[in-house]
Amino acid sequence: MVTMALSRDEMVTRTLASDPAAGGQFIVGVKTTGIYCRPTCRPPRKPRPENCAFFASPDEARAAGFRACKLCTPDGATRGADRVAYLDTIEEAPGPLAFAVDDAGALLWLKFLDGRYERTLERELEREGFRVARDLGRTARARGELLEYCAGARRTFDTPLVLAGSAWQKGVWRALTRIPFGETRTYGEVAAMVGRPEAARAVGRANATNRLPLVIPCHRVIGADGALTGFGGGMHLKVRLLAHEGVQVDATTRRTGQRV
Ligand SMILES: [Zn+2]
């Protein structure tokens, strides 16, 4: 099939390299085994280039008589390719930050550009099987709301959010969105908000896995003694967000002026 944007040579190269960027771009059938794979598959032995047949979808590979590989379970691979994340950035204080939305403009992920992370937002999205694209039309709503927040003209967000986590994590994240702008709550108080007052530590863990900092305001959660405690991308970001919202932070003790 020649429905792909890539040349045969490019597909061979990506298949032999198990190139992560090729995931979802095409399907490779191996004529000697009769099996079809994602190009990212790592079988014990890679096929010889002349034995590779390329298809746009698992359906096409099956129609040509190939069977699905049990290692890489390629069925659904091109559905994964349809998951597009639209990436955009904002330079304004308290940013700069990068964020991504889905097809419908719902926020998927947000990272501060000067945060301390293992990977960039683009790499994280690719790792989760998203194809990363740019489309200012799709990111416009989230971008507009973020800019309003940065300008001090917005205190809550209306853009839909995509919450990727367990029921417990989602419950904690939703509770965080009910902490008003410029206020803080302790981990124990958030635990009580979700009906498990004994689960302060589990609230801390859910906080740490929040992919939408700022929008889901995990920065508004502090220790019972007023200490700032942690923030995923680095404490400087938490200090900056709280300062933006008018919460006084003592630079020497890193304790909030409120609720001590
Ligand atoms: Zn495979």
py3Dmol code that shows the C-alpha trace and the ligand (Angstrom):
import py3Dmol

protein = """\
ATOM      1  CA  MET A   1       0.000   0.000   0.000  1.00  0.00           C
ATOM      2  CA  VAL A   2       1.237   3.494  -0.781  1.00  0.00           C
ATOM      3  CA  THR A   3      -1.137   5.465   1.433  1.00  0.00           C
ATOM      4  CA  MET A   4       1.661   6.566   3.769  1.00  0.00           C
ATOM      5  CA  ALA A   5       3.557   9.828   3.708  1.00  0.00           C
ATOM      6  CA  LEU A   6       6.868   8.031   4.216  1.00  0.00           C
ATOM      7  CA  SER A   7       8.909   6.344   1.508  1.00  0.00           C
ATOM      8  CA  ARG A   8       9.576   2.610   1.699  1.00  0.00           C
ATOM      9  CA  ASP A   9      13.217   3.302   2.601  1.00  0.00           C
ATOM     10  CA  GLU A  10      12.156   5.589   5.444  1.00  0.00           C
ATOM     11  CA  MET A  11       9.754   2.959   6.784  1.00  0.00           C
ATOM     12  CA  VAL A  12      12.465   0.278   6.586  1.00  0.00           C
ATOM     13  CA  THR A  13      14.895   2.532   8.461  1.00  0.00           C
ATOM     14  CA  ARG A  14      12.364   3.320  11.189  1.00  0.00           C
ATOM     15  CA  THR A  15      11.346  -0.315  11.537  1.00  0.00           C
ATOM     16  CA  LEU A  16      14.940  -1.525  11.903  1.00  0.00           C
ATOM     17  CA  ALA A  17      15.568   1.213  14.501  1.00  0.00           C
ATOM     18  CA  SER A  18      12.268   0.527  16.386  1.00  0.00           C
ATOM     19  CA  ASP A  19      11.964   4.307  16.138  1.00  0.00           C
ATOM     20  CA  PRO A  20       9.517   5.464  18.858  1.00  0.00           C
ATOM     21  CA  ALA A  21       8.418   8.346  16.617  1.00  0.00           C
ATOM     22  CA  ALA A  22       7.157   5.783  14.069  1.00  0.00           C
ATOM     23  CA  GLY A  23       4.614   4.286  16.492  1.00  0.00           C
ATOM     24  CA  GLY A  24       1.192   4.517  14.880  1.00  0.00           C
ATOM     25  CA  GLN A  25       2.539   5.816  11.567  1.00  0.00           C
ATOM     26  CA  PHE A  26       2.307   2.499   9.730  1.00  0.00           C
ATOM     27  CA  ILE A  27       2.147  -1.272  10.161  1.00  0.00           C
ATOM     28  CA  VAL A  28       4.905  -3.618   9.032  1.00  0.00           C
ATOM     29  CA  GLY A  29       4.157  -7.171   7.863  1.00  0.00           C
ATOM     30  CA  VAL A  30       6.962  -9.746   7.786  1.00  0.00           C
ATOM     31  CA  LYS A  31       6.552 -12.007   4.774  1.00  0.00           C
ATOM     32  CA  THR A  32       8.662 -14.864   6.193  1.00  0.00           C
ATOM     33  CA  THR A  33       6.615 -15.203   9.395  1.00  0.00           C
ATOM     34  CA  GLY A  34       3.211 -13.926   8.223  1.00  0.00           C
ATOM     35  CA  ILE A  35       3.052 -11.627  11.259  1.00  0.00           C
ATOM     36  CA  TYR A  36       2.374  -7.888  11.355  1.00  0.00           C
ATOM     37  CA  CYS A  37       3.852  -5.500  13.927  1.00  0.00           C
ATOM     38  CA  ARG A  38       4.006  -1.924  15.028  1.00  0.00           C
ATOM     39  CA  PRO A  39       7.249  -0.406  13.671  1.00  0.00           C
ATOM     40  CA  THR A  40       8.312   0.066  17.312  1.00  0.00           C
ATOM     41  CA  CYS A  41       8.196  -3.694  18.008  1.00  0.00           C
ATOM     42  CA  ARG A  42      11.410  -5.263  19.310  1.00  0.00           C
ATOM     43  CA  PRO A  43      11.272  -8.916  18.233  1.00  0.00           C
ATOM     44  CA  PRO A  44      14.289 -11.165  18.964  1.00  0.00           C
ATOM     45  CA  ARG A  45      15.374 -10.695  15.332  1.00  0.00           C
ATOM     46  CA  LYS A  46      14.449  -7.783  13.093  1.00  0.00           C
ATOM     47  CA  PRO A  47      13.161  -8.744   9.621  1.00  0.00           C
ATOM     48  CA  ARG A  48      15.312  -8.344   6.536  1.00  0.00           C
ATOM     49  CA  PRO A  49      14.276  -5.224   4.606  1.00  0.00           C
ATOM     50  CA  GLU A  50      13.263  -7.226   1.534  1.00  0.00           C
ATOM     51  CA  ASN A  51      10.812  -9.258   3.664  1.00  0.00           C
ATOM     52  CA  CYS A  52       8.938  -6.203   4.973  1.00  0.00           C
ATOM     53  CA  ALA A  53       5.518  -5.225   3.621  1.00  0.00           C
ATOM     54  CA  PHE A  54       4.055  -1.932   4.771  1.00  0.00           C
ATOM     55  CA  PHE A  55       0.421  -1.122   5.493  1.00  0.00           C
ATOM     56  CA  ALA A  56      -1.493   1.934   6.612  1.00  0.00           C
ATOM     57  CA  SER A  57      -3.545   0.000   9.187  1.00  0.00           C
ATOM     58  CA  PRO A  58      -3.855  -3.382  10.934  1.00  0.00           C
ATOM     59  CA  ASP A  59      -7.009  -4.003   8.838  1.00  0.00           C
ATOM     60  CA  GLU A  60      -4.978  -3.781   5.637  1.00  0.00           C
ATOM     61  CA  ALA A  61      -2.339  -6.140   7.010  1.00  0.00           C
ATOM     62  CA  ARG A  62      -5.005  -8.681   7.991  1.00  0.00           C
ATOM     63  CA  ALA A  63      -6.678  -8.359   4.592  1.00  0.00           C
ATOM     64  CA  ALA A  64      -3.311  -9.257   3.052  1.00  0.00           C
ATOM     65  CA  GLY A  65      -3.227 -12.450   5.136  1.00  0.00           C
ATOM     66  CA  PHE A  66      -0.948 -11.413   8.024  1.00  0.00           C
ATOM     67  CA  ARG A  67      -1.592 -12.217  11.729  1.00  0.00           C
ATOM     68  CA  ALA A  68      -1.150  -9.790  14.634  1.00  0.00           C
ATOM     69  CA  CYS A  69       2.107  -9.991  16.619  1.00  0.00           C
ATOM     70  CA  LYS A  70       1.667 -11.051  20.246  1.00  0.00           C
ATOM     71  CA  LEU A  71       4.605  -8.923  21.405  1.00  0.00           C
ATOM     72  CA  CYS A  72       3.479  -5.497  20.247  1.00  0.00           C
ATOM     73  CA  THR A  73      -0.307  -6.134  19.824  1.00  0.00           C
ATOM     74  CA  PRO A  74      -0.553  -3.865  16.787  1.00  0.00           C
ATOM     75  CA  ASP A  75      -4.379  -3.888  16.537  1.00  0.00           C
ATOM     76  CA  GLY A  76      -5.453  -0.418  17.488  1.00  0.00           C
ATOM     77  CA  ALA A  77      -2.044   0.995  16.631  1.00  0.00           C
ATOM     78  CA  THR A  78      -3.443   3.431  14.111  1.00  0.00           C
ATOM     79  CA  ARG A  79      -6.244   4.375  16.482  1.00  0.00           C
ATOM     80  CA  GLY A  80      -3.438   5.479  18.761  1.00  0.00           C
ATOM     81  CA  ALA A  81      -2.052   7.555  15.933  1.00  0.00           C
ATOM     82  CA  ASP A  82      -5.324   9.414  15.812  1.00  0.00           C
ATOM     83  CA  ARG A  83      -4.729  10.708  19.318  1.00  0.00           C
ATOM     84  CA  VAL A  84      -3.263  14.071  18.513  1.00  0.00           C
ATOM     85  CA  ALA A  85      -1.981  16.474  21.146  1.00  0.00           C
ATOM     86  CA  TYR A  86      -1.800  20.126  20.109  1.00  0.00           C
ATOM     87  CA  LEU A  87       1.136  21.852  21.728  1.00  0.00           C
ATOM     88  CA  ASP A  88       1.426  25.553  22.509  1.00  0.00           C
ATOM     89  CA  THR A  89       3.541  27.754  24.771  1.00  0.00           C
ATOM     90  CA  ILE A  90       3.079  30.900  26.837  1.00  0.00           C
ATOM     91  CA  GLU A  91       5.894  33.229  27.816  1.00  0.00           C
ATOM     92  CA  GLU A  92       4.088  35.462  30.308  1.00  0.00           C
ATOM     93  CA  ALA A  93       4.672  35.421  34.068  1.00  0.00           C
ATOM     94  CA  PRO A  94       4.086  33.318  36.102  1.00  0.00           C
ATOM     95  CA  GLY A  95       4.987  31.060  33.130  1.00  0.00           C
ATOM     96  CA  PRO A  96       6.756  30.422  30.799  1.00  0.00           C
ATOM     97  CA  LEU A  97       4.955  27.173  30.197  1.00  0.00           C
ATOM     98  CA  ALA A  98       4.018  24.612  27.568  1.00  0.00           C
ATOM     99  CA  PHE A  99       0.588  23.040  27.383  1.00  0.00           C
ATOM    100  CA  ALA A 100      -1.256  20.559  25.179  1.00  0.00           C
ATOM    101  CA  VAL A 101      -4.917  20.103  24.298  1.00  0.00           C
ATOM    102  CA  ASP A 102      -6.815  17.317  22.532  1.00  0.00           C
ATOM    103  CA  ASP A 103      -8.937  17.542  19.349  1.00  0.00           C
ATOM    104  CA  ALA A 104     -11.743  19.239  21.260  1.00  0.00           C
ATOM    105  CA  GLY A 105      -9.456  21.784  22.930  1.00  0.00           C
ATOM    106  CA  ALA A 106      -9.570  20.078  26.358  1.00  0.00           C
ATOM    107  CA  LEU A 107      -6.372  20.462  28.373  1.00  0.00           C
ATOM    108  CA  LEU A 108      -4.234  17.326  28.492  1.00  0.00           C
ATOM    109  CA  TRP A 109      -1.024  18.427  30.105  1.00  0.00           C
ATOM    110  CA  LEU A 110       0.865  21.536  31.254  1.00  0.00           C
ATOM    111  CA  LYS A 111       4.505  21.996  32.208  1.00  0.00           C
ATOM    112  CA  PHE A 112       6.507  25.023  33.196  1.00  0.00           C
ATOM    113  CA  LEU A 113       9.389  25.472  30.785  1.00  0.00           C
ATOM    114  CA  ASP A 114      11.812  26.287  33.602  1.00  0.00           C
ATOM    115  CA  GLY A 115      10.673  23.395  35.762  1.00  0.00           C
ATOM    116  CA  ARG A 116      12.925  20.481  36.606  1.00  0.00           C
ATOM    117  CA  TYR A 117      11.609  17.515  34.631  1.00  0.00           C
ATOM    118  CA  GLU A 118      13.098  14.385  33.153  1.00  0.00           C
ATOM    119  CA  ARG A 119      11.471  15.008  29.799  1.00  0.00           C
ATOM    120  CA  THR A 120       9.953  17.838  27.818  1.00  0.00           C
ATOM    121  CA  LEU A 121       6.197  17.931  27.337  1.00  0.00           C
ATOM    122  CA  GLU A 122       6.640  16.879  23.711  1.00  0.00           C
ATOM    123  CA  ARG A 123       8.601  13.776  24.723  1.00  0.00           C
ATOM    124  CA  GLU A 124       6.061  12.876  27.433  1.00  0.00           C
ATOM    125  CA  LEU A 125       3.205  13.099  24.930  1.00  0.00           C
ATOM    126  CA  GLU A 126       5.027  10.971  22.360  1.00  0.00           C
ATOM    127  CA  ARG A 127       5.794   8.416  25.029  1.00  0.00           C
ATOM    128  CA  GLU A 128       2.061   8.092  25.689  1.00  0.00           C
ATOM    129  CA  GLY A 129       1.369   7.481  22.001  1.00  0.00           C
ATOM    130  CA  PHE A 130       0.188  10.962  21.043  1.00  0.00           C
ATOM    131  CA  ARG A 131       1.119  12.503  17.740  1.00  0.00           C
ATOM    132  CA  VAL A 132       2.232  16.034  18.581  1.00  0.00           C
ATOM    133  CA  ALA A 133       0.966  18.826  16.343  1.00  0.00           C
ATOM    134  CA  ARG A 134       0.449  22.572  16.481  1.00  0.00           C
ATOM    135  CA  ASP A 135      -2.836  24.310  15.771  1.00  0.00           C
ATOM    136  CA  LEU A 136      -3.436  27.731  17.273  1.00  0.00           C
ATOM    137  CA  GLY A 137      -7.154  27.379  16.579  1.00  0.00           C
ATOM    138  CA  ARG A 138      -7.414  24.338  18.841  1.00  0.00           C
ATOM    139  CA  THR A 139      -5.256  25.777  21.611  1.00  0.00           C
ATOM    140  CA  ALA A 140      -6.908  29.235  21.488  1.00  0.00           C
ATOM    141  CA  ARG A 141      -9.402  28.719  24.302  1.00  0.00           C
ATOM    142  CA  ALA A 142      -6.944  27.279  26.818  1.00  0.00           C
ATOM    143  CA  ARG A 143      -4.333  29.802  25.738  1.00  0.00           C
ATOM    144  CA  GLY A 144      -6.749  32.706  26.232  1.00  0.00           C
ATOM    145  CA  GLU A 145      -7.712  31.539  29.721  1.00  0.00           C
ATOM    146  CA  LEU A 146      -4.101  30.956  30.733  1.00  0.00           C
ATOM    147  CA  LEU A 147      -3.128  34.424  29.514  1.00  0.00           C
ATOM    148  CA  GLU A 148      -6.012  35.934  31.485  1.00  0.00           C
ATOM    149  CA  TYR A 149      -4.829  34.094  34.592  1.00  0.00           C
ATOM    150  CA  CYS A 150      -1.287  35.339  33.993  1.00  0.00           C
ATOM    151  CA  ALA A 151      -2.596  38.916  33.639  1.00  0.00           C
ATOM    152  CA  GLY A 152      -4.496  38.623  36.915  1.00  0.00           C
ATOM    153  CA  ALA A 153      -7.822  38.803  35.078  1.00  0.00           C
ATOM    154  CA  ARG A 154      -8.962  35.207  35.709  1.00  0.00           C
ATOM    155  CA  ARG A 155      -9.203  33.116  38.875  1.00  0.00           C
ATOM    156  CA  THR A 156     -10.899  29.926  37.654  1.00  0.00           C
ATOM    157  CA  PHE A 157     -10.732  27.955  34.410  1.00  0.00           C
ATOM    158  CA  ASP A 158     -13.630  26.945  32.159  1.00  0.00           C
ATOM    159  CA  THR A 159     -11.673  24.953  29.547  1.00  0.00           C
ATOM    160  CA  PRO A 160     -12.523  21.230  29.847  1.00  0.00           C
ATOM    161  CA  LEU A 161      -9.781  19.108  31.431  1.00  0.00           C
ATOM    162  CA  VAL A 162      -8.716  15.578  30.538  1.00  0.00           C
ATOM    163  CA  LEU A 163      -7.995  13.804  33.838  1.00  0.00           C
ATOM    164  CA  ALA A 164      -5.833  10.728  33.262  1.00  0.00           C
ATOM    165  CA  GLY A 165      -5.683   8.794  36.523  1.00  0.00           C
ATOM    166  CA  SER A 166      -7.456   6.520  38.990  1.00  0.00           C
ATOM    167  CA  ALA A 167     -10.830   7.367  40.524  1.00  0.00           C
ATOM    168  CA  TRP A 168      -9.002   8.450  43.699  1.00  0.00           C
ATOM    169  CA  GLN A 169      -6.597  10.716  41.828  1.00  0.00           C
ATOM    170  CA  LYS A 170      -9.427  12.294  39.851  1.00  0.00           C
ATOM    171  CA  GLY A 171     -11.388  12.879  43.060  1.00  0.00           C
ATOM    172  CA  VAL A 172      -8.420  14.658  44.634  1.00  0.00           C
ATOM    173  CA  TRP A 173      -7.751  16.721  41.493  1.00  0.00           C
ATOM    174  CA  ARG A 174     -11.404  17.806  41.324  1.00  0.00           C
ATOM    175  CA  ALA A 175     -11.256  18.802  44.989  1.00  0.00           C
ATOM    176  CA  LEU A 176      -8.173  20.934  44.277  1.00  0.00           C
ATOM    177  CA  THR A 177     -10.146  22.913  41.698  1.00  0.00           C
ATOM    178  CA  ARG A 178     -12.529  23.920  44.499  1.00  0.00           C
ATOM    179  CA  ILE A 179      -9.775  25.652  46.515  1.00  0.00           C
ATOM    180  CA  PRO A 180     -10.328  29.339  45.731  1.00  0.00           C
ATOM    181  CA  PHE A 181      -7.678  31.487  44.070  1.00  0.00           C
ATOM    182  CA  GLY A 182      -5.363  33.048  46.642  1.00  0.00           C
ATOM    183  CA  GLU A 183      -6.240  30.557  49.400  1.00  0.00           C
ATOM    184  CA  THR A 184      -4.428  27.480  50.668  1.00  0.00           C
ATOM    185  CA  ARG A 185      -5.532  24.192  52.216  1.00  0.00           C
ATOM    186  CA  THR A 186      -3.537  21.581  54.078  1.00  0.00           C
ATOM    187  CA  TYR A 187      -3.236  18.002  52.763  1.00  0.00           C
ATOM    188  CA  GLY A 188      -5.506  16.914  55.625  1.00  0.00           C
ATOM    189  CA  GLU A 189      -8.135  19.468  54.665  1.00  0.00           C
ATOM    190  CA  VAL A 190      -8.129  18.254  51.052  1.00  0.00           C
ATOM    191  CA  ALA A 191      -8.399  14.668  52.323  1.00  0.00           C
ATOM    192  CA  ALA A 192     -11.468  15.726  54.311  1.00  0.00           C
ATOM    193  CA  MET A 193     -12.905  17.384  51.186  1.00  0.00           C
ATOM    194  CA  VAL A 194     -12.858  14.011  49.409  1.00  0.00           C
ATOM    195  CA  GLY A 195     -14.317  12.212  52.416  1.00  0.00           C
ATOM    196  CA  ARG A 196     -11.156  10.489  53.673  1.00  0.00           C
ATOM    197  CA  PRO A 197      -9.735  12.751  56.386  1.00  0.00           C
ATOM    198  CA  GLU A 198      -7.086  10.158  57.322  1.00  0.00           C
ATOM    199  CA  ALA A 199      -5.641  10.069  53.788  1.00  0.00           C
ATOM    200  CA  ALA A 200      -3.443  13.207  53.833  1.00  0.00           C
ATOM    201  CA  ARG A 201      -0.420  11.267  52.534  1.00  0.00           C
ATOM    202  CA  ALA A 202      -2.389   9.783  49.653  1.00  0.00           C
ATOM    203  CA  VAL A 203      -3.545  13.312  48.794  1.00  0.00           C
ATOM    204  CA  GLY A 204       0.127  14.285  48.639  1.00  0.00           C
ATOM    205  CA  ARG A 205       0.836  11.454  46.210  1.00  0.00           C
ATOM    206  CA  ALA A 206      -2.150  12.399  43.997  1.00  0.00           C
ATOM    207  CA  ASN A 207      -0.914  16.000  44.066  1.00  0.00           C
ATOM    208  CA  ALA A 208       2.509  14.892  42.871  1.00  0.00           C
ATOM    209  CA  THR A 209       1.001  13.189  39.805  1.00  0.00           C
ATOM    210  CA  ASN A 210      -1.080  16.194  38.728  1.00  0.00           C
ATOM    211  CA  ARG A 211      -0.432  16.823  35.019  1.00  0.00           C
ATOM    212  CA  LEU A 212      -2.250  20.136  35.003  1.00  0.00           C
ATOM    213  CA  PRO A 213      -0.467  22.298  37.586  1.00  0.00           C
ATOM    214  CA  LEU A 214      -1.731  25.891  37.854  1.00  0.00           C
ATOM    215  CA  VAL A 215      -5.106  24.879  36.292  1.00  0.00           C
ATOM    216  CA  ILE A 216      -5.599  22.131  38.883  1.00  0.00           C
ATOM    217  CA  PRO A 217      -4.090  24.240  41.660  1.00  0.00           C
ATOM    218  CA  CYS A 218      -1.942  21.765  43.586  1.00  0.00           C
ATOM    219  CA  HIS A 219       0.213  24.788  44.498  1.00  0.00           C
ATOM    220  CA  ARG A 220      -2.559  25.794  46.935  1.00  0.00           C
ATOM    221  CA  VAL A 221      -1.917  22.732  49.114  1.00  0.00           C
ATOM    222  CA  ILE A 222       0.555  23.190  51.969  1.00  0.00           C
ATOM    223  CA  GLY A 223       1.756  21.347  55.048  1.00  0.00           C
ATOM    224  CA  ALA A 224      -0.257  21.469  58.276  1.00  0.00           C
ATOM    225  CA  ASP A 225       2.366  23.815  59.776  1.00  0.00           C
ATOM    226  CA  GLY A 226       2.233  26.216  56.814  1.00  0.00           C
ATOM    227  CA  ALA A 227       5.362  24.780  55.162  1.00  0.00           C
ATOM    228  CA  LEU A 228       5.193  24.778  51.369  1.00  0.00           C
ATOM    229  CA  THR A 229       6.289  21.118  50.992  1.00  0.00           C
ATOM    230  CA  GLY A 230       6.883  19.836  47.453  1.00  0.00           C
ATOM    231  CA  PHE A 231       5.965  20.778  43.906  1.00  0.00           C
ATOM    232  CA  GLY A 232       6.527  18.518  40.892  1.00  0.00           C
ATOM    233  CA  GLY A 233       8.643  20.830  38.762  1.00  0.00           C
ATOM    234  CA  GLY A 234      10.488  22.489  41.656  1.00  0.00           C
ATOM    235  CA  MET A 235       9.642  24.589  44.692  1.00  0.00           C
ATOM    236  CA  HIS A 236      10.438  27.858  42.873  1.00  0.00           C
ATOM    237  CA  LEU A 237       7.317  27.311  40.755  1.00  0.00           C
ATOM    238  CA  LYS A 238       5.080  26.840  43.795  1.00  0.00           C
ATOM    239  CA  VAL A 239       6.489  29.998  45.407  1.00  0.00           C
ATOM    240  CA  ARG A 240       5.918  31.916  42.167  1.00  0.00           C
ATOM    241  CA  LEU A 241       2.303  30.728  41.728  1.00  0.00           C
ATOM    242  CA  LEU A 242       1.386  31.482  45.341  1.00  0.00           C
ATOM    243  CA  ALA A 243       3.003  34.918  45.081  1.00  0.00           C
ATOM    244  CA  HIS A 244       1.037  35.561  41.879  1.00  0.00           C
ATOM    245  CA  GLU A 245      -2.144  34.841  43.849  1.00  0.00           C
ATOM    246  CA  GLY A 246      -1.113  37.135  46.682  1.00  0.00           C
ATOM    247  CA  VAL A 247      -0.259  34.427  49.227  1.00  0.00           C
ATOM    248  CA  GLN A 248       2.657  35.650  51.305  1.00  0.00           C
ATOM    249  CA  VAL A 249       5.584  33.254  51.393  1.00  0.00           C
ATOM    250  CA  ASP A 250       8.456  33.757  53.812  1.00  0.00           C
ATOM    251  CA  ALA A 251      11.544  33.310  51.645  1.00  0.00           C
ATOM    252  CA  THR A 252      13.723  32.161  54.557  1.00  0.00           C
ATOM    253  CA  THR A 253      11.424  29.499  55.985  1.00  0.00           C
ATOM    254  CA  ARG A 254       9.324  28.887  52.870  1.00  0.00           C
ATOM    255  CA  ARG A 255       6.234  29.014  54.975  1.00  0.00           C
ATOM    256  CA  THR A 256       3.036  30.718  53.988  1.00  0.00           C
ATOM    257  CA  GLY A 257       1.914  33.759  55.904  1.00  0.00           C
ATOM    258  CA  GLN A 258      -1.531  32.249  56.299  1.00  0.00           C
ATOM    259  CA  ARG A 259      -2.799  29.325  58.264  1.00  0.00           C
ATOM    260  CA  VAL A 260       0.352  28.766  60.312  1.00  0.00           C
TER     261      VAL A 260
END
"""
ligand_1 = """\
1
ZN
Zn 5.484 -7.102 17.038
"""
view = py3Dmol.view(width=600, height=400)
view.addModel(protein, "pdb")
view.setStyle({"model": 0}, {"cartoon": {"style": "trace"}})
view.addModel(ligand_1, "xyz")
view.setStyle({"model": 1}, {"stick": {}})
view.zoomTo()
view.show()
